[in-house]
Amino acid sequence: MATVKRRSTVPYYAAAGTWVIYALLFPLYRVPQFIFIAIVSAVVYFIMNAVCGTVEVTVPDPPKKEESTGNPELDKMIKDGNLAISEMKRLNDSIKDAKISADIDRLEDLSAKIFAQVKSDPSKLPQIRKFMDYYLPTALKLLNTYAQLSAQDVQGENITDARQSIEHSMDLLITAFENQLDKLFQSDALDVSADVAALEGMLNLDGLTGPDFH
C-alpha cells in the first residue's frame, strides 16, 4: 500500500451544492441570476479549495509485472512454486500446533531450495515434474485439510484420527522433499567424481602423487 496526495473533491461538491441550494430558495430563470450564482459558486469553490487543498489517500500498490525467463515451462514452475510457498505460509499462520508448524517451515525451505536449483539450471525441470504435479499438490491438500480439521470446535474421533494421520505423514513428506532436492545434485556429483578421477590420473602420470612427489 502507498500513500499519495490527491486534490480534494470537497470544493467541487461545495460549488455544485451552492447551485442546488440557491435553486431551492430563489428563482433561477434570468441571466443576472445565473451570473450571480456562478460568481457565488466560484467563490465557494476557491474558499473550499484553499481550506481542503489536497488530501492523503492510501492506494494499493500496482501489481508487479512477472518477469519472464523466456522459457514458458520454467515461468510456470516459478509461478506455481511461489503460489505453493505462499499457501504454505498462509496455512502455517492458521495452524497452532508447534510440531506441524515447524514441519511446514521445513517444507517451505526445501521447496524454495528446489525451485532455486531448477531456476539456476532449467535442464533439471524434467526431474521435478512429478514433484510439481503430485507430491507438492498432495502436501498442500493435506495441510489444508489439517487446518480445516484443527479449526473445528468439536474434536471427535474421526477428526482426531484424520489429524493424527496427517501428523504422521509429515515426516514422510519432509523426507520426500529432501530426497527430491538431493536428486537434483546427482549429475553434479557425477561430474565431480569424473573431475576428481581425471585429476588423480593426471597427477599420477606427472609423478605428482605418492612417494615420487616432492
Contacts in CASP RR format, 6 or more apart in sequence:
PFRMAT RR
TARGET T0000
AUTHOR 0000-0000-0000
METHOD contacts of the structure
MODEL  1
MATVKRRSTVPYYAAAGTWVIYALLFPLYRVPQFIFIAIVSAVVYFIMNA
VCGTVEVTVPDPPKKEESTGNPELDKMIKDGNLAISEMKRLNDSIKDAKI
SADIDRLEDLSAKIFAQVKSDPSKLPQIRKFMDYYLPTALKLLNTYAQLS
AQDVQGENITDARQSIEHSMDLLITAFENQLDKLFQSDALDVSADVAALE
GMLNLDGLTGPDFH
1 58 0 8 1.000
1 59 0 8 1.000
1 60 0 8 1.000
1 61 0 8 1.000
2 58 0 8 1.000
2 59 0 8 1.000
2 60 0 8 1.000
2 61 0 8 1.000
3 56 0 8 1.000
3 57 0 8 1.000
3 58 0 8 1.000
3 59 0 8 1.000
4 56 0 8 1.000
4 57 0 8 1.000
4 59 0 8 1.000
5 54 0 8 1.000
5 55 0 8 1.000
5 56 0 8 1.000
5 57 0 8 1.000
6 54 0 8 1.000
6 55 0 8 1.000
6 56 0 8 1.000
6 57 0 8 1.000
7 53 0 8 1.000
7 54 0 8 1.000
7 55 0 8 1.000
8 48 0 8 1.000
8 49 0 8 1.000
8 52 0 8 1.000
8 53 0 8 1.000
8 54 0 8 1.000
8 55 0 8 1.000
10 48 0 8 1.000
10 52 0 8 1.000
11 44 0 8 1.000
11 45 0 8 1.000
11 46 0 8 1.000
11 48 0 8 1.000
11 49 0 8 1.000
11 52 0 8 1.000
11 53 0 8 1.000
12 45 0 8 1.000
14 44 0 8 1.000
14 45 0 8 1.000
14 48 0 8 1.000
15 41 0 8 1.000
15 42 0 8 1.000
15 44 0 8 1.000
15 45 0 8 1.000
15 48 0 8 1.000
16 41 0 8 1.000
17 41 0 8 1.000
18 37 0 8 1.000
18 40 0 8 1.000
18 41 0 8 1.000
18 44 0 8 1.000
19 37 0 8 1.000
19 41 0 8 1.000
22 28 0 8 1.000
22 37 0 8 1.000
22 40 0 8 1.000
26 33 0 8 1.000
27 33 0 8 1.000
28 34 0 8 1.000
28 37 0 8 1.000
66 75 0 8 1.000
66 79 0 8 1.000
68 75 0 8 1.000
69 75 0 8 1.000
69 78 0 8 1.000
69 119 0 8 1.000
69 122 0 8 1.000
71 122 0 8 1.000
73 122 0 8 1.000
73 125 0 8 1.000
74 118 0 8 1.000
74 119 0 8 1.000
74 122 0 8 1.000
74 125 0 8 1.000
77 115 0 8 1.000
77 118 0 8 1.000
77 119 0 8 1.000
77 125 0 8 1.000
77 128 0 8 1.000
77 132 0 8 1.000
78 115 0 8 1.000
78 119 0 8 1.000
80 132 0 8 1.000
81 111 0 8 1.000
81 115 0 8 1.000
81 132 0 8 1.000
81 136 0 8 1.000
84 111 0 8 1.000
84 136 0 8 1.000
84 140 0 8 1.000
85 108 0 8 1.000
85 111 0 8 1.000
85 112 0 8 1.000
85 115 0 8 1.000
87 140 0 8 1.000
88 104 0 8 1.000
88 107 0 8 1.000
88 108 0 8 1.000
88 111 0 8 1.000
88 140 0 8 1.000
88 143 0 8 1.000
89 108 0 8 1.000
91 104 0 8 1.000
91 140 0 8 1.000
91 143 0 8 1.000
91 144 0 8 1.000
91 146 0 8 1.000
91 147 0 8 1.000
92 101 0 8 1.000
92 104 0 8 1.000
92 105 0 8 1.000
92 108 0 8 1.000
94 147 0 8 1.000
94 150 0 8 1.000
94 151 0 8 1.000
95 101 0 8 1.000
95 104 0 8 1.000
95 143 0 8 1.000
95 146 0 8 1.000
95 147 0 8 1.000
95 150 0 8 1.000
96 150 0 8 1.000
97 150 0 8 1.000
97 167 0 8 1.000
99 167 0 8 1.000
99 170 0 8 1.000
100 146 0 8 1.000
100 167 0 8 1.000
100 170 0 8 1.000
103 170 0 8 1.000
103 171 0 8 1.000
103 173 0 8 1.000
103 174 0 8 1.000
104 143 0 8 1.000
106 174 0 8 1.000
106 177 0 8 1.000
107 139 0 8 1.000
107 173 0 8 1.000
107 174 0 8 1.000
107 177 0 8 1.000
110 174 0 8 1.000
110 177 0 8 1.000
110 178 0 8 1.000
110 180 0 8 1.000
110 181 0 8 1.000
111 136 0 8 1.000
111 177 0 8 1.000
113 181 0 8 1.000
114 128 0 8 1.000
114 131 0 8 1.000
114 177 0 8 1.000
114 180 0 8 1.000
114 181 0 8 1.000
114 184 0 8 1.000
117 124 0 8 1.000
117 181 0 8 1.000
117 184 0 8 1.000
117 185 0 8 1.000
118 124 0 8 1.000
118 125 0 8 1.000
118 127 0 8 1.000
118 128 0 8 1.000
118 184 0 8 1.000
124 184 0 8 1.000
124 187 0 8 1.000
127 183 0 8 1.000
127 184 0 8 1.000
128 180 0 8 1.000
128 184 0 8 1.000
131 180 0 8 1.000
135 173 0 8 1.000
135 176 0 8 1.000
135 177 0 8 1.000
135 180 0 8 1.000
139 173 0 8 1.000
139 177 0 8 1.000
142 166 0 8 1.000
142 169 0 8 1.000
142 173 0 8 1.000
143 166 0 8 1.000
145 162 0 8 1.000
145 166 0 8 1.000
146 163 0 8 1.000
146 166 0 8 1.000
146 167 0 8 1.000
149 159 0 8 1.000
149 162 0 8 1.000
149 163 0 8 1.000
149 166 0 8 1.000
150 163 0 8 1.000
152 159 0 8 1.000
155 163 0 8 1.000
200 209 0 8 1.000
203 209 0 8 1.000
203 213 0 8 1.000
207 213 0 8 1.000
END
